[in-house]
Amino acid sequence: QWSMDGGTVEAHIPLSALAPVLRPEFGGG
């Protein structure tokens, strides 16, 4: 199972926070 350090935590992060990180283009970068 995934660790809370890279599995559960990421799942709890909203897409709004992951969008700019995974795709800077979406953030306006």
Secondary structure as UniProt FT lines:
FT   HELIX           4..8
FT   HELIX           9..12
FT   HELIX           15..22
FT   HELIX           24..27
//
